[in-house]
């Protein structure tokens, strides 16, 4: 039987949240379907561990469900969800040391050329390893900026800091990554 | 006369590359001019710029925001777990809880605002009655009888000396 929330592609996240606040489980499932994969992807790259990422993302969505009656749409739902996921990852990081993912997984849409694919995998693995050595907040800033493609302003909202704070984190992260990944030479 | 190009050190260039990225077109103009002058003169500055470009390329191509097959597999597992177990109870705001409690008793107000006003009026009535009773205990009364004769009343507050001019009939 079709439920009213089956028109999932047209309903705004904020409207779905209003239904979730009334205890509508179907609306909650629709939100999960929309945002789970990206939340998992971000958590895996921040934590460097699949089992931890799975645990963190499940907890993040349960928090969405519990907090829905008190949620005020002052920011986009996705910003709020990112904040929950990032905060849980950062708190998790304080307890468990980072273990970088191998190449952050296989691409979902592999390149046709096998050699290029191998090269790309090696490059991703190198980058994942280097990102794994960054302090947790620098890592989160890098992933929100590059992986999620967010502006410094939105990254600052998610991380609970200022734009200047994000810039400082990114400057330190880029310097550390450059030192680790890019061989220095006399002339570029 | 052209403004002098601001001098830039290698360390300053490194900071600027880490802050603004390797695309000099996006930099503030004076900083860009300083960087271009330094890079034209110093091979080490050109090397720094080349390294920053390589890092940016790596970050933008490897962190492409495309979920992988593993991401999708884990997301499916989380979705299955979220569907399998009953969702926890949602904590409700106190107002909603109060309304639900009243509704359970069959007393849910049709207009919460009017009900709140009536509640405040009832509270005021009860408090007023309580104050009257307290007055009897502590020696004051809001219902003490008014003086029956003018001689018993204290009228000092309204007495005044006669106007001397009026007294002389002027």
Boltz contact constraints between the chains, C-beta under 6 A:
constraints:
  - contact:
      token1: [A, 23]
      token2: [B, 90]
      max_distance: 6.0
  - contact:
      token1: [A, 32]
      token2: [B, 79]
      max_distance: 6.0
  - contact:
      token1: [A, 36]
      token2: [B, 75]
      max_distance: 6.0
  - contact:
      token1: [A, 36]
      token2: [B, 78]
      max_distance: 6.0
  - contact:
      token1: [A, 36]
      token2: [B, 79]
      max_distance: 6.0
  - contact:
      token1: [A, 37]
      token2: [B, 67]
      max_distance: 6.0
  - contact:
      token1: [A, 37]
      token2: [B, 71]
      max_distance: 6.0
  - contact:
      token1: [A, 37]
      token2: [B, 72]
      max_distance: 6.0
  - contact:
      token1: [A, 37]
      token2: [B, 75]
      max_distance: 6.0
  - contact:
      token1: [A, 40]
      token2: [B, 71]
      max_distance: 6.0
  - contact:
      token1: [A, 40]
      token2: [B, 74]
      max_distance: 6.0
  - contact:
      token1: [A, 40]
      token2: [B, 75]
      max_distance: 6.0
  - contact:
      token1: [A, 41]
      token2: [B, 67]
      max_distance: 6.0
  - contact:
      token1: [A, 41]
      token2: [B, 71]
      max_distance: 6.0
  - contact:
      token1: [A, 54]
      token2: [B, 74]
      max_distance: 6.0
  - contact:
      token1: [A, 54]
      token2: [B, 78]
      max_distance: 6.0
  - contact:
      token1: [A, 57]
      token2: [B, 78]
      max_distance: 6.0
  - contact:
      token1: [A, 58]
      token2: [B, 78]
      max_distance: 6.0
  - contact:
      token1: [A, 65]
      token2: [B, 87]
      max_distance: 6.0
  - contact:
      token1: [A, 66]
      token2: [B, 90]
      max_distance: 6.0
  - contact:
      token1: [A, 69]
      token2: [B, 90]
      max_distance: 6.0
  - contact:
      token1: [A, 69]
      token2: [B, 92]
      max_distance: 6.0
  - contact:
      token1: [A, 105]
      token2: [B, 68]
      max_distance: 6.0
  - contact:
      token1: [A, 105]
      token2: [B, 70]
      max_distance: 6.0
  - contact:
      token1: [A, 106]
      token2: [B, 68]
      max_distance: 6.0
  - contact:
      token1: [A, 106]
      token2: [B, 69]
      max_distance: 6.0
  - contact:
      token1: [A, 107]
      token2: [B, 68]
      max_distance: 6.0
  - contact:
      token1: [A, 108]
      token2: [B, 68]
      max_distance: 6.0
  - contact:
      token1: [A, 108]
      token2: [B, 69]
      max_distance: 6.0
  - contact:
      token1: [A, 123]
      token2: [B, 62]
      max_distance: 6.0
  - contact:
      token1: [A, 124]
      token2: [B, 62]
      max_distance: 6.0
  - contact:
      token1: [A, 127]
      token2: [B, 58]
      max_distance: 6.0
  - contact:
      token1: [A, 127]
      token2: [B, 62]
      max_distance: 6.0
  - contact:
      token1: [A, 146]
      token2: [B, 59]
      max_distance: 6.0
  - contact:
      token1: [A, 146]
      token2: [B, 63]
      max_distance: 6.0
  - contact:
      token1: [A, 147]
      token2: [B, 63]
      max_distance: 6.0
  - contact:
      token1: [A, 147]
      token2: [B, 65]
      max_distance: 6.0
  - contact:
      token1: [A, 149]
      token2: [B, 65]
      max_distance: 6.0
  - contact:
      token1: [A, 171]
      token2: [B, 18]
      max_distance: 6.0
  - contact:
      token1: [A, 171]
      token2: [B, 19]
      max_distance: 6.0
  - contact:
      token1: [A, 174]
      token2: [B, 18]
      max_distance: 6.0
  - contact:
      token1: [A, 175]
      token2: [B, 18]
      max_distance: 6.0
  - contact:
      token1: [A, 177]
      token2: [B, 55]
      max_distance: 6.0
  - contact:
      token1: [A, 178]
      token2: [B, 51]
      max_distance: 6.0
  - contact:
      token1: [A, 178]
      token2: [B, 55]
      max_distance: 6.0
  - contact:
      token1: [A, 182]
      token2: [B, 51]
      max_distance: 6.0
  - contact:
      token1: [A, 182]
      token2: [B, 54]
      max_distance: 6.0
  - contact:
      token1: [A, 182]
      token2: [B, 55]
      max_distance: 6.0
  - contact:
      token1: [A, 185]
      token2: [B, 47]
      max_distance: 6.0
  - contact:
      token1: [A, 187]
      token2: [B, 43]
      max_distance: 6.0
  - contact:
      token1: [A, 187]
      token2: [B, 46]
      max_distance: 6.0
  - contact:
      token1: [A, 187]
      token2: [B, 47]
      max_distance: 6.0
  - contact:
      token1: [A, 188]
      token2: [B, 46]
      max_distance: 6.0
  - contact:
      token1: [A, 188]
      token2: [B, 47]
      max_distance: 6.0
  - contact:
      token1: [A, 188]
      token2: [B, 49]
      max_distance: 6.0
  - contact:
      token1: [A, 188]
      token2: [B, 50]
      max_distance: 6.0
